[in-house]
Amino acid sequence: MRNAKAQSEILADATTDGRRNPVGTELLDLFVFEAGSRIFAVPANQVDGTTEARVPAVLPHTPQAILGVVCARGRMLTVVGPALCLV
């Protein structure tokens, strides 16, 4: 019986690093936002900042997923329609 308990403890130590997460997994802070009726999340370390909603200026001859460009903090940023990218 003692040997079985020791094996389960070894197995527990091999699959966790002392926390509740299995070894090899990583907890991420997510930035969650809503676009239309859908909810999206991206890793927070990939978010440069947020700004108020703006209507993008349409660009001719772009793929359907590119909604246009907006100016934010003095930079021109491409607006991508995430729902259109999933199709």
HTML snippet that shows the backbone in 3Dmol.js (N, CA, C, O; Angstrom):
<script src="https://3Dmol.org/build/3Dmol-min.js"></script>
<div id="view" style="width:600px;height:400px;position:relative"></div>
<script>
const pdb = `
ATOM      1  N   MET A   1       0.823  -1.194   0.000  1.00  0.00           N
ATOM      2  CA  MET A   1       0.000   0.000   0.000  1.00  0.00           C
ATOM      3  C   MET A   1       0.867   1.258   0.000  1.00  0.00           C
ATOM      4  O   MET A   1       0.590   2.225  -0.710  1.00  0.00           O
ATOM      5  N   ARG A   2       1.914   1.221   0.806  1.00  0.00           N
ATOM      6  CA  ARG A   2       2.788   2.392   0.861  1.00  0.00           C
ATOM      7  C   ARG A   2       3.437   2.653  -0.487  1.00  0.00           C
ATOM      8  O   ARG A   2       3.582   3.810  -0.884  1.00  0.00           O
ATOM      9  N   ASN A   3       3.827   1.613  -1.194  1.00  0.00           N
ATOM     10  CA  ASN A   3       4.450   1.747  -2.495  1.00  0.00           C
ATOM     11  C   ASN A   3       3.492   2.387  -3.496  1.00  0.00           C
ATOM     12  O   ASN A   3       3.924   3.224  -4.288  1.00  0.00           O
ATOM     13  N   ALA A   4       2.213   2.029  -3.490  1.00  0.00           N
ATOM     14  CA  ALA A   4       1.222   2.606  -4.393  1.00  0.00           C
ATOM     15  C   ALA A   4       1.044   4.097  -4.110  1.00  0.00           C
ATOM     16  O   ALA A   4       0.910   4.892  -5.040  1.00  0.00           O
ATOM     17  N   LYS A   5       1.041   4.473  -2.852  1.00  0.00           N
ATOM     18  CA  LYS A   5       0.904   5.886  -2.507  1.00  0.00           C
ATOM     19  C   LYS A   5       2.112   6.680  -3.008  1.00  0.00           C
ATOM     20  O   LYS A   5       1.965   7.783  -3.533  1.00  0.00           O
ATOM     21  N   ALA A   6       3.276   6.123  -2.844  1.00  0.00           N
ATOM     22  CA  ALA A   6       4.484   6.807  -3.299  1.00  0.00           C
ATOM     23  C   ALA A   6       4.463   6.996  -4.810  1.00  0.00           C
ATOM     24  O   ALA A   6       4.879   8.043  -5.307  1.00  0.00           O
ATOM     25  N   GLN A   7       3.980   5.991  -5.550  1.00  0.00           N
ATOM     26  CA  GLN A   7       3.899   6.111  -6.995  1.00  0.00           C
ATOM     27  C   GLN A   7       2.916   7.197  -7.410  1.00  0.00           C
ATOM     28  O   GLN A   7       3.186   7.938  -8.355  1.00  0.00           O
ATOM     29  N   SER A   8       1.784   7.306  -6.725  1.00  0.00           N
ATOM     30  CA  SER A   8       0.818   8.355  -7.075  1.00  0.00           C
ATOM     31  C   SER A   8       1.381   9.733  -6.768  1.00  0.00           C
ATOM     32  O   SER A   8       1.114  10.688  -7.497  1.00  0.00           O
ATOM     33  N   GLU A   9       2.158   9.845  -5.698  1.00  0.00           N
ATOM     34  CA  GLU A   9       2.788  11.128  -5.383  1.00  0.00           C
ATOM     35  C   GLU A   9       3.818  11.495  -6.444  1.00  0.00           C
ATOM     36  O   GLU A   9       3.923  12.657  -6.836  1.00  0.00           O
ATOM     37  N   ILE A  10       4.572  10.514  -6.906  1.00  0.00           N
ATOM     38  CA  ILE A  10       5.558  10.760  -7.965  1.00  0.00           C
ATOM     39  C   ILE A  10       4.854  11.203  -9.234  1.00  0.00           C
ATOM     40  O   ILE A  10       5.294  12.139  -9.903  1.00  0.00           O
ATOM     41  N   LEU A  11       3.760  10.528  -9.564  1.00  0.00           N
ATOM     42  CA  LEU A  11       2.986  10.894 -10.745  1.00  0.00           C
ATOM     43  C   LEU A  11       2.449  12.313 -10.610  1.00  0.00           C
ATOM     44  O   LEU A  11       2.501  13.082 -11.570  1.00  0.00           O
ATOM     45  N   ALA A  12       1.935  12.676  -9.438  1.00  0.00           N
ATOM     46  CA  ALA A  12       1.414  14.034  -9.217  1.00  0.00           C
ATOM     47  C   ALA A  12       2.524  15.060  -9.380  1.00  0.00           C
ATOM     48  O   ALA A  12       2.314  16.114  -9.980  1.00  0.00           O
ATOM     49  N   ASP A  13       3.710  14.758  -8.847  1.00  0.00           N
ATOM     50  CA  ASP A  13       4.840  15.682  -8.977  1.00  0.00           C
ATOM     51  C   ASP A  13       5.287  15.816 -10.425  1.00  0.00           C
ATOM     52  O   ASP A  13       5.753  16.884 -10.824  1.00  0.00           O
ATOM     53  N   ALA A  14       5.157  14.770 -11.216  1.00  0.00           N
ATOM     54  CA  ALA A  14       5.592  14.812 -12.612  1.00  0.00           C
ATOM     55  C   ALA A  14       4.616  15.568 -13.495  1.00  0.00           C
ATOM     56  O   ALA A  14       5.008  16.078 -14.545  1.00  0.00           O
ATOM     57  N   THR A  15       3.341  15.654 -13.090  1.00  0.00           N
ATOM     58  CA  THR A  15       2.350  16.304 -13.939  1.00  0.00           C
ATOM     59  C   THR A  15       2.022  17.720 -13.505  1.00  0.00           C
ATOM     60  O   THR A  15       1.354  18.447 -14.240  1.00  0.00           O
ATOM     61  N   THR A  16       2.475  18.129 -12.335  1.00  0.00           N
ATOM     62  CA  THR A  16       2.252  19.507 -11.895  1.00  0.00           C
ATOM     63  C   THR A  16       3.566  20.060 -11.375  1.00  0.00           C
ATOM     64  O   THR A  16       4.482  19.317 -11.022  1.00  0.00           O
ATOM     65  N   ASP A  17       3.634  21.366 -11.336  1.00  0.00           N
ATOM     66  CA  ASP A  17       4.851  21.998 -10.830  1.00  0.00           C
ATOM     67  C   ASP A  17       4.583  22.656  -9.476  1.00  0.00           C
ATOM     68  O   ASP A  17       5.111  23.729  -9.184  1.00  0.00           O
ATOM     69  N   GLY A  18       3.760  22.004  -8.654  1.00  0.00           N
ATOM     70  CA  GLY A  18       3.441  22.543  -7.347  1.00  0.00           C
ATOM     71  C   GLY A  18       2.247  23.478  -7.372  1.00  0.00           C
ATOM     72  O   GLY A  18       1.762  23.898  -6.322  1.00  0.00           O
ATOM     73  N   ARG A  19       1.771  23.805  -8.559  1.00  0.00           N
ATOM     74  CA  ARG A  19       0.579  24.632  -8.697  1.00  0.00           C
ATOM     75  C   ARG A  19      -0.533  23.761  -9.236  1.00  0.00           C
ATOM     76  O   ARG A  19      -0.385  22.541  -9.312  1.00  0.00           O
ATOM     77  N   ARG A  20      -1.624  24.359  -9.605  1.00  0.00           N
ATOM     78  CA  ARG A  20      -2.751  23.594 -10.115  1.00  0.00           C
ATOM     79  C   ARG A  20      -2.623  23.328 -11.613  1.00  0.00           C
ATOM     80  O   ARG A  20      -3.440  22.600 -12.176  1.00  0.00           O
ATOM     81  N   ASN A  21      -1.622  23.896 -12.262  1.00  0.00           N
ATOM     82  CA  ASN A  21      -1.454  23.736 -13.712  1.00  0.00           C
ATOM     83  C   ASN A  21      -0.617  22.514 -14.031  1.00  0.00           C
ATOM     84  O   ASN A  21       0.385  22.259 -13.362  1.00  0.00           O
ATOM     85  N   PRO A  22      -1.010  21.756 -15.040  1.00  0.00           N
ATOM     86  CA  PRO A  22      -0.125  20.680 -15.496  1.00  0.00           C
ATOM     87  C   PRO A  22       1.157  21.276 -16.051  1.00  0.00           C
ATOM     88  O   PRO A  22       1.158  22.379 -16.598  1.00  0.00           O
ATOM     89  N   VAL A  23       2.244  20.537 -15.904  1.00  0.00           N
ATOM     90  CA  VAL A  23       3.538  20.987 -16.442  1.00  0.00           C
ATOM     91  C   VAL A  23       3.403  21.141 -17.953  1.00  0.00           C
ATOM     92  O   VAL A  23       2.789  20.303 -18.613  1.00  0.00           O
ATOM     93  N   GLY A  24       3.971  22.199 -18.494  1.00  0.00           N
ATOM     94  CA  GLY A  24       3.915  22.436 -19.932  1.00  0.00           C
ATOM     95  C   GLY A  24       2.768  23.342 -20.336  1.00  0.00           C
ATOM     96  O   GLY A  24       2.695  23.757 -21.492  1.00  0.00           O
ATOM     97  N   THR A  25       1.870  23.658 -19.415  1.00  0.00           N
ATOM     98  CA  THR A  25       0.808  24.602 -19.751  1.00  0.00           C
ATOM     99  C   THR A  25       1.178  25.957 -19.182  1.00  0.00           C
ATOM    100  O   THR A  25       1.974  26.060 -18.248  1.00  0.00           O
ATOM    101  N   GLU A  26       0.598  26.980 -19.749  1.00  0.00           N
ATOM    102  CA  GLU A  26       0.922  28.339 -19.342  1.00  0.00           C
ATOM    103  C   GLU A  26      -0.371  29.114 -19.171  1.00  0.00           C
ATOM    104  O   GLU A  26      -1.244  29.074 -20.038  1.00  0.00           O
ATOM    105  N   LEU A  27      -0.493  29.815 -18.063  1.00  0.00           N
ATOM    106  CA  LEU A  27      -1.646  30.674 -17.869  1.00  0.00           C
ATOM    107  C   LEU A  27      -1.401  31.977 -18.612  1.00  0.00           C
ATOM    108  O   LEU A  27      -0.302  32.530 -18.553  1.00  0.00           O
ATOM    109  N   LEU A  28      -2.409  32.468 -19.307  1.00  0.00           N
ATOM    110  CA  LEU A  28      -2.298  33.707 -20.052  1.00  0.00           C
ATOM    111  C   LEU A  28      -3.316  34.707 -19.547  1.00  0.00           C
ATOM    112  O   LEU A  28      -4.455  34.344 -19.251  1.00  0.00           O
ATOM    113  N   ASP A  29      -2.916  35.962 -19.446  1.00  0.00           N
ATOM    114  CA  ASP A  29      -3.880  37.029 -19.238  1.00  0.00           C
ATOM    115  C   ASP A  29      -4.471  37.331 -20.599  1.00  0.00           C
ATOM    116  O   ASP A  29      -3.740  37.495 -21.576  1.00  0.00           O
ATOM    117  N   LEU A  30      -5.793  37.405 -20.667  1.00  0.00           N
ATOM    118  CA  LEU A  30      -6.462  37.638 -21.939  1.00  0.00           C
ATOM    119  C   LEU A  30      -7.130  38.996 -21.959  1.00  0.00           C
ATOM    120  O   LEU A  30      -7.662  39.452 -20.948  1.00  0.00           O
ATOM    121  N   PHE A  31      -7.100  39.634 -23.105  1.00  0.00           N
ATOM    122  CA  PHE A  31      -7.854  40.855 -23.356  1.00  0.00           C
ATOM    123  C   PHE A  31      -9.106  40.413 -24.109  1.00  0.00           C
ATOM    124  O   PHE A  31      -9.027  39.930 -25.239  1.00  0.00           O
ATOM    125  N   VAL A  32     -10.249  40.582 -23.475  1.00  0.00           N
ATOM    126  CA  VAL A  32     -11.519  40.121 -24.039  1.00  0.00           C
ATOM    127  C   VAL A  32     -12.268  41.321 -24.599  1.00  0.00           C
ATOM    128  O   VAL A  32     -12.357  42.365 -23.952  1.00  0.00           O
ATOM    129  N   PHE A  33     -12.809  41.166 -25.812  1.00  0.00           N
ATOM    130  CA  PHE A  33     -13.573  42.250 -26.415  1.00  0.00           C
ATOM    131  C   PHE A  33     -14.717  41.678 -27.231  1.00  0.00           C
ATOM    132  O   PHE A  33     -14.728  40.498 -27.581  1.00  0.00           O
ATOM    133  N   GLU A  34     -15.663  42.526 -27.521  1.00  0.00           N
ATOM    134  CA  GLU A  34     -16.832  42.130 -28.294  1.00  0.00           C
ATOM    135  C   GLU A  34     -16.822  42.864 -29.620  1.00  0.00           C
ATOM    136  O   GLU A  34     -16.576  44.069 -29.671  1.00  0.00           O
ATOM    137  N   ALA A  35     -17.089  42.140 -30.682  1.00  0.00           N
ATOM    138  CA  ALA A  35     -17.200  42.721 -32.019  1.00  0.00           C
ATOM    139  C   ALA A  35     -18.495  42.186 -32.617  1.00  0.00           C
ATOM    140  O   ALA A  35     -18.615  40.998 -32.915  1.00  0.00           O
ATOM    141  N   GLY A  36     -19.449  43.073 -32.784  1.00  0.00           N
ATOM    142  CA  GLY A  36     -20.760  42.628 -33.235  1.00  0.00           C
ATOM    143  C   GLY A  36     -21.399  41.788 -32.154  1.00  0.00           C
ATOM    144  O   GLY A  36     -21.508  42.225 -31.008  1.00  0.00           O
ATOM    145  N   SER A  37     -21.818  40.600 -32.498  1.00  0.00           N
ATOM    146  CA  SER A  37     -22.445  39.720 -31.509  1.00  0.00           C
ATOM    147  C   SER A  37     -21.485  38.644 -31.013  1.00  0.00           C
ATOM    148  O   SER A  37     -21.906  37.725 -30.310  1.00  0.00           O
ATOM    149  N   ARG A  38     -20.218  38.738 -31.361  1.00  0.00           N
ATOM    150  CA  ARG A  38     -19.233  37.728 -30.975  1.00  0.00           C
ATOM    151  C   ARG A  38     -18.279  38.264 -29.918  1.00  0.00           C
ATOM    152  O   ARG A  38     -18.027  39.467 -29.838  1.00  0.00           O
ATOM    153  N   ILE A  39     -17.762  37.364 -29.120  1.00  0.00           N
ATOM    154  CA  ILE A  39     -16.780  37.708 -28.099  1.00  0.00           C
ATOM    155  C   ILE A  39     -15.452  37.075 -28.495  1.00  0.00           C
ATOM    156  O   ILE A  39     -15.393  35.897 -28.847  1.00  0.00           O
ATOM    157  N   PHE A  40     -14.397  37.865 -28.432  1.00  0.00           N
ATOM    158  CA  PHE A  40     -13.059  37.416 -28.805  1.00  0.00           C
ATOM    159  C   PHE A  40     -12.108  37.646 -27.632  1.00  0.00           C
ATOM    160  O   PHE A  40     -12.385  38.456 -26.748  1.00  0.00           O
ATOM    161  N   ALA A  41     -11.000  36.936 -27.634  1.00  0.00           N
ATOM    162  CA  ALA A  41      -9.956  37.138 -26.628  1.00  0.00           C
ATOM    163  C   ALA A  41      -8.603  36.955 -27.305  1.00  0.00           C
ATOM    164  O   ALA A  41      -8.412  36.049 -28.116  1.00  0.00           O
ATOM    165  N   VAL A  42      -7.681  37.825 -26.957  1.00  0.00           N
ATOM    166  CA  VAL A  42      -6.308  37.716 -27.446  1.00  0.00           C
ATOM    167  C   VAL A  42      -5.377  37.819 -26.237  1.00  0.00           C
ATOM    168  O   VAL A  42      -5.753  38.407 -25.224  1.00  0.00           O
ATOM    169  N   PRO A  43      -4.176  37.261 -26.326  1.00  0.00           N
ATOM    170  CA  PRO A  43      -3.236  37.389 -25.209  1.00  0.00           C
ATOM    171  C   PRO A  43      -2.985  38.869 -24.899  1.00  0.00           C
ATOM    172  O   PRO A  43      -2.730  39.668 -25.800  1.00  0.00           O
ATOM    173  N   ALA A  44      -3.062  39.217 -23.622  1.00  0.00           N
ATOM    174  CA  ALA A  44      -2.915  40.614 -23.215  1.00  0.00           C
ATOM    175  C   ALA A  44      -1.555  41.186 -23.594  1.00  0.00           C
ATOM    176  O   ALA A  44      -1.442  42.386 -23.841  1.00  0.00           O
ATOM    177  N   ASN A  45      -0.523  40.350 -23.643  1.00  0.00           N
ATOM    178  CA  ASN A  45       0.803  40.869 -23.999  1.00  0.00           C
ATOM    179  C   ASN A  45       0.901  41.223 -25.482  1.00  0.00           C
ATOM    180  O   ASN A  45       1.905  41.794 -25.908  1.00  0.00           O
ATOM    181  N   GLN A  46      -0.118  40.895 -26.272  1.00  0.00           N
ATOM    182  CA  GLN A  46      -0.143  41.253 -27.687  1.00  0.00           C
ATOM    183  C   GLN A  46      -0.947  42.536 -27.932  1.00  0.00           C
ATOM    184  O   GLN A  46      -1.050  42.990 -29.071  1.00  0.00           O
ATOM    185  N   VAL A  47      -1.520  43.123 -26.867  1.00  0.00           N
ATOM    186  CA  VAL A  47      -2.346  44.328 -26.990  1.00  0.00           C
ATOM    187  C   VAL A  47      -1.498  45.541 -26.652  1.00  0.00           C
ATOM    188  O   VAL A  47      -0.935  45.637 -25.562  1.00  0.00           O
ATOM    189  N   ASP A  48      -1.411  46.472 -27.606  1.00  0.00           N
ATOM    190  CA  ASP A  48      -0.632  47.690 -27.406  1.00  0.00           C
ATOM    191  C   ASP A  48      -1.428  48.728 -26.628  1.00  0.00           C
ATOM    192  O   ASP A  48      -0.851  49.518 -25.882  1.00  0.00           O
ATOM    193  N   GLY A  49      -2.743  48.733 -26.793  1.00  0.00           N
ATOM    194  CA  GLY A  49      -3.592  49.682 -26.102  1.00  0.00           C
ATOM    195  C   GLY A  49      -4.997  49.630 -26.668  1.00  0.00           C
ATOM    196  O   GLY A  49      -5.287  48.846 -27.572  1.00  0.00           O
ATOM    197  N   THR A  50      -5.849  50.455 -26.139  1.00  0.00           N
ATOM    198  CA  THR A  50      -7.222  50.542 -26.628  1.00  0.00           C
ATOM    199  C   THR A  50      -7.540  51.995 -26.941  1.00  0.00           C
ATOM    200  O   THR A  50      -6.861  52.908 -26.472  1.00  0.00           O
ATOM    201  N   THR A  51      -8.555  52.191 -27.717  1.00  0.00           N
ATOM    202  CA  THR A  51      -9.003  53.532 -28.072  1.00  0.00           C
ATOM    203  C   THR A  51     -10.497  53.483 -28.313  1.00  0.00           C
ATOM    204  O   THR A  51     -11.073  52.400 -28.416  1.00  0.00           O
ATOM    205  N   GLU A  52     -11.127  54.630 -28.404  1.00  0.00           N
ATOM    206  CA  GLU A  52     -12.558  54.653 -28.690  1.00  0.00           C
ATOM    207  C   GLU A  52     -12.807  54.128 -30.105  1.00  0.00           C
ATOM    208  O   GLU A  52     -11.935  54.174 -30.973  1.00  0.00           O
ATOM    209  N   ALA A  53     -14.005  53.638 -30.302  1.00  0.00           N
ATOM    210  CA  ALA A  53     -14.357  53.063 -31.613  1.00  0.00           C
ATOM    211  C   ALA A  53     -14.304  54.144 -32.692  1.00  0.00           C
ATOM    212  O   ALA A  53     -14.693  55.290 -32.465  1.00  0.00           O
ATOM    213  N   ARG A  54     -13.823  53.762 -33.847  1.00  0.00           N
ATOM    214  CA  ARG A  54     -13.749  54.657 -35.001  1.00  0.00           C
ATOM    215  C   ARG A  54     -14.236  53.914 -36.239  1.00  0.00           C
ATOM    216  O   ARG A  54     -14.133  52.690 -36.324  1.00  0.00           O
ATOM    217  N   VAL A  55     -14.756  54.653 -37.175  1.00  0.00           N
ATOM    218  CA  VAL A  55     -15.182  54.059 -38.445  1.00  0.00           C
ATOM    219  C   VAL A  55     -13.967  53.998 -39.358  1.00  0.00           C
ATOM    220  O   VAL A  55     -13.357  55.030 -39.639  1.00  0.00           O
ATOM    221  N   PRO A  56     -13.602  52.800 -39.828  1.00  0.00           N
ATOM    222  CA  PRO A  56     -12.406  52.709 -40.669  1.00  0.00           C
ATOM    223  C   PRO A  56     -12.614  53.303 -42.057  1.00  0.00           C
ATOM    224  O   PRO A  56     -13.699  53.206 -42.630  1.00  0.00           O
ATOM    225  N   ALA A  57     -11.560  53.919 -42.590  1.00  0.00           N
ATOM    226  CA  ALA A  57     -11.575  54.408 -43.968  1.00  0.00           C
ATOM    227  C   ALA A  57     -11.348  53.204 -44.880  1.00  0.00           C
ATOM    228  O   ALA A  57     -10.355  52.489 -44.740  1.00  0.00           O
ATOM    229  N   VAL A  58     -12.260  52.990 -45.798  1.00  0.00           N
ATOM    230  CA  VAL A  58     -12.200  51.821 -46.686  1.00  0.00           C
ATOM    231  C   VAL A  58     -11.060  51.981 -47.682  1.00  0.00           C
ATOM    232  O   VAL A  58     -10.835  53.065 -48.220  1.00  0.00           O
ATOM    233  N   LEU A  59     -10.347  50.891 -47.918  1.00  0.00           N
ATOM    234  CA  LEU A  59      -9.265  50.868 -48.892  1.00  0.00           C
ATOM    235  C   LEU A  59      -9.715  50.075 -50.113  1.00  0.00           C
ATOM    236  O   LEU A  59     -10.309  49.006 -49.971  1.00  0.00           O
ATOM    237  N   PRO A  60      -9.442  50.580 -51.294  1.00  0.00           N
ATOM    238  CA  PRO A  60      -9.844  49.827 -52.495  1.00  0.00           C
ATOM    239  C   PRO A  60      -8.948  48.615 -52.713  1.00  0.00           C
ATOM    240  O   PRO A  60      -7.783  48.611 -52.315  1.00  0.00           O
ATOM    241  N   HIS A  61      -9.498  47.597 -53.342  1.00  0.00           N
ATOM    242  CA  HIS A  61      -8.752  46.407 -53.765  1.00  0.00           C
ATOM    243  C   HIS A  61      -8.096  45.640 -52.615  1.00  0.00           C
ATOM    244  O   HIS A  61      -6.994  45.115 -52.772  1.00  0.00           O
ATOM    245  N   THR A  62      -8.754  45.573 -51.479  1.00  0.00           N
ATOM    246  CA  THR A  62      -8.224  44.811 -50.346  1.00  0.00           C
ATOM    247  C   THR A  62      -9.076  43.559 -50.153  1.00  0.00           C
ATOM    248  O   THR A  62     -10.219  43.510 -50.608  1.00  0.00           O
ATOM    249  N   PRO A  63      -8.527  42.548 -49.481  1.00  0.00           N
ATOM    250  CA  PRO A  63      -9.324  41.354 -49.193  1.00  0.00           C
ATOM    251  C   PRO A  63     -10.539  41.709 -48.324  1.00  0.00           C
ATOM    252  O   PRO A  63     -10.554  42.732 -47.640  1.00  0.00           O
ATOM    253  N   GLN A  64     -11.536  40.853 -48.368  1.00  0.00           N
ATOM    254  CA  GLN A  64     -12.776  41.108 -47.643  1.00  0.00           C
ATOM    255  C   GLN A  64     -12.556  41.261 -46.135  1.00  0.00           C
ATOM    256  O   GLN A  64     -13.283  42.007 -45.478  1.00  0.00           O
ATOM    257  N   ALA A  65     -11.566  40.564 -45.586  1.00  0.00           N
ATOM    258  CA  ALA A  65     -11.318  40.617 -44.148  1.00  0.00           C
ATOM    259  C   ALA A  65     -10.738  41.962 -43.692  1.00  0.00           C
ATOM    260  O   ALA A  65     -10.817  42.290 -42.508  1.00  0.00           O
ATOM    261  N   ILE A  66     -10.162  42.741 -44.604  1.00  0.00           N
ATOM    262  CA  ILE A  66      -9.613  44.056 -44.267  1.00  0.00           C
ATOM    263  C   ILE A  66     -10.739  45.082 -44.378  1.00  0.00           C
ATOM    264  O   ILE A  66     -11.247  45.367 -45.463  1.00  0.00           O
ATOM    265  N   LEU A  67     -11.111  45.626 -43.221  1.00  0.00           N
ATOM    266  CA  LEU A  67     -12.224  46.583 -43.194  1.00  0.00           C
ATOM    267  C   LEU A  67     -11.788  47.993 -43.552  1.00  0.00           C
ATOM    268  O   LEU A  67     -12.613  48.815 -43.952  1.00  0.00           O
ATOM    269  N   GLY A  68     -10.498  48.282 -43.413  1.00  0.00           N
ATOM    270  CA  GLY A  68      -9.990  49.614 -43.724  1.00  0.00           C
ATOM    271  C   GLY A  68      -8.874  49.994 -42.773  1.00  0.00           C
ATOM    272  O   GLY A  68      -8.223  49.126 -42.190  1.00  0.00           O
ATOM    273  N   VAL A  69      -8.651  51.292 -42.615  1.00  0.00           N
ATOM    274  CA  VAL A  69      -7.612  51.798 -41.712  1.00  0.00           C
ATOM    275  C   VAL A  69      -8.195  52.888 -40.828  1.00  0.00           C
ATOM    276  O   VAL A  69      -9.152  53.569 -41.198  1.00  0.00           O
ATOM    277  N   VAL A  70      -7.593  53.039 -39.643  1.00  0.00           N
ATOM    278  CA  VAL A  70      -7.953  54.120 -38.728  1.00  0.00           C
ATOM    279  C   VAL A  70      -6.665  54.757 -38.223  1.00  0.00           C
ATOM    280  O   VAL A  70      -5.605  54.132 -38.226  1.00  0.00           O
ATOM    281  N   CYS A  71      -6.774  55.992 -37.797  1.00  0.00           N
ATOM    282  CA  CYS A  71      -5.643  56.679 -37.188  1.00  0.00           C
ATOM    283  C   CYS A  71      -5.820  56.612 -35.671  1.00  0.00           C
ATOM    284  O   CYS A  71      -6.844  57.041 -35.140  1.00  0.00           O
ATOM    285  N   ALA A  72      -4.822  56.073 -34.984  1.00  0.00           N
ATOM    286  CA  ALA A  72      -4.856  55.992 -33.522  1.00  0.00           C
ATOM    287  C   ALA A  72      -3.481  56.337 -32.990  1.00  0.00           C
ATOM    288  O   ALA A  72      -2.489  55.723 -33.382  1.00  0.00           O
ATOM    289  N   ARG A  73      -3.413  57.306 -32.108  1.00  0.00           N
ATOM    290  CA  ARG A  73      -2.148  57.758 -31.528  1.00  0.00           C
ATOM    291  C   ARG A  73      -1.127  58.141 -32.581  1.00  0.00           C
ATOM    292  O   ARG A  73       0.070  57.907 -32.412  1.00  0.00           O
ATOM    293  N   GLY A  74      -1.599  58.728 -33.662  1.00  0.00           N
ATOM    294  CA  GLY A  74      -0.716  59.193 -34.720  1.00  0.00           C
ATOM    295  C   GLY A  74      -0.215  58.100 -35.645  1.00  0.00           C
ATOM    296  O   GLY A  74       0.675  58.340 -36.461  1.00  0.00           O
ATOM    297  N   ARG A  75      -0.771  56.910 -35.532  1.00  0.00           N
ATOM    298  CA  ARG A  75      -0.358  55.805 -36.400  1.00  0.00           C
ATOM    299  C   ARG A  75      -1.553  55.330 -37.202  1.00  0.00           C
ATOM    300  O   ARG A  75      -2.683  55.363 -36.716  1.00  0.00           O
ATOM    301  N   MET A  76      -1.311  54.888 -38.425  1.00  0.00           N
ATOM    302  CA  MET A  76      -2.360  54.296 -39.251  1.00  0.00           C
ATOM    303  C   MET A  76      -2.374  52.797 -38.969  1.00  0.00           C
ATOM    304  O   MET A  76      -1.366  52.110 -39.140  1.00  0.00           O
ATOM    305  N   LEU A  77      -3.533  52.299 -38.534  1.00  0.00           N
ATOM    306  CA  LEU A  77      -3.665  50.888 -38.188  1.00  0.00           C
ATOM    307  C   LEU A  77      -4.684  50.213 -39.091  1.00  0.00           C
ATOM    308  O   LEU A  77      -5.729  50.786 -39.397  1.00  0.00           O
ATOM    309  N   THR A  78      -4.380  49.008 -39.511  1.00  0.00           N
ATOM    310  CA  THR A  78      -5.288  48.230 -40.342  1.00  0.00           C
ATOM    311  C   THR A  78      -6.348  47.592 -39.462  1.00  0.00           C
ATOM    312  O   THR A  78      -6.036  47.008 -38.424  1.00  0.00           O
ATOM    313  N   VAL A  79      -7.598  47.705 -39.878  1.00  0.00           N
ATOM    314  CA  VAL A  79      -8.712  47.107 -39.141  1.00  0.00           C
ATOM    315  C   VAL A  79      -9.093  45.815 -39.849  1.00  0.00           C
ATOM    316  O   VAL A  79      -9.470  45.812 -41.021  1.00  0.00           O
ATOM    317  N   VAL A  80      -8.984  44.719 -39.109  1.00  0.00           N
ATOM    318  CA  VAL A  80      -9.288  43.408 -39.651  1.00  0.00           C
ATOM    319  C   VAL A  80     -10.606  42.938 -39.052  1.00  0.00           C
ATOM    320  O   VAL A  80     -10.809  43.033 -37.842  1.00  0.00           O
ATOM    321  N   GLY A  81     -11.501  42.430 -39.894  1.00  0.00           N
ATOM    322  CA  GLY A  81     -12.772  41.875 -39.418  1.00  0.00           C
ATOM    323  C   GLY A  81     -12.553  40.450 -38.966  1.00  0.00           C
ATOM    324  O   GLY A  81     -12.456  39.560 -39.810  1.00  0.00           O
ATOM    325  N   PRO A  82     -12.469  40.186 -37.642  1.00  0.00           N
ATOM    326  CA  PRO A  82     -12.151  38.836 -37.174  1.00  0.00           C
ATOM    327  C   PRO A  82     -13.154  37.789 -37.611  1.00  0.00           C
ATOM    328  O   PRO A  82     -12.769  36.650 -37.875  1.00  0.00           O
ATOM    329  N   ALA A  83     -14.417  38.134 -37.693  1.00  0.00           N
ATOM    330  CA  ALA A  83     -15.431  37.155 -38.123  1.00  0.00           C
ATOM    331  C   ALA A  83     -15.190  36.758 -39.571  1.00  0.00           C
ATOM    332  O   ALA A  83     -15.447  35.610 -39.934  1.00  0.00           O
ATOM    333  N   LEU A  84     -14.707  37.666 -40.406  1.00  0.00           N
ATOM    334  CA  LEU A  84     -14.456  37.359 -41.807  1.00  0.00           C
ATOM    335  C   LEU A  84     -13.206  36.492 -41.978  1.00  0.00           C
ATOM    336  O   LEU A  84     -13.075  35.779 -42.973  1.00  0.00           O
ATOM    337  N   CYS A  85     -12.296  36.556 -41.015  1.00  0.00           N
ATOM    338  CA  CYS A  85     -11.082  35.739 -41.098  1.00  0.00           C
ATOM    339  C   CYS A  85     -11.373  34.282 -40.800  1.00  0.00           C
ATOM    340  O   CYS A  85     -10.612  33.407 -41.213  1.00  0.00           O
ATOM    341  N   LEU A  86     -12.455  34.001 -40.093  1.00  0.00           N
ATOM    342  CA  LEU A  86     -12.771  32.639 -39.687  1.00  0.00           C
ATOM    343  C   LEU A  86     -13.439  31.840 -40.795  1.00  0.00           C
ATOM    344  O   LEU A  86     -13.559  30.619 -40.695  1.00  0.00           O
ATOM    345  N   VAL A  87     -13.872  32.516 -41.844  1.00  0.00           N
ATOM    346  CA  VAL A  87     -14.591  31.829 -42.904  1.00  0.00           C
ATOM    347  C   VAL A  87     -13.656  31.043 -43.784  1.00  0.00           C
ATOM    348  O   VAL A  87     -14.099  30.398 -44.735  1.00  0.00           O
TER     349      VAL A  87
END
`;
const viewer = $3Dmol.createViewer("view");
viewer.addModel(pdb, "pdb");
viewer.setStyle({}, {cartoon: {color: "spectrum"}});
viewer.zoomTo();
viewer.render();
</script>
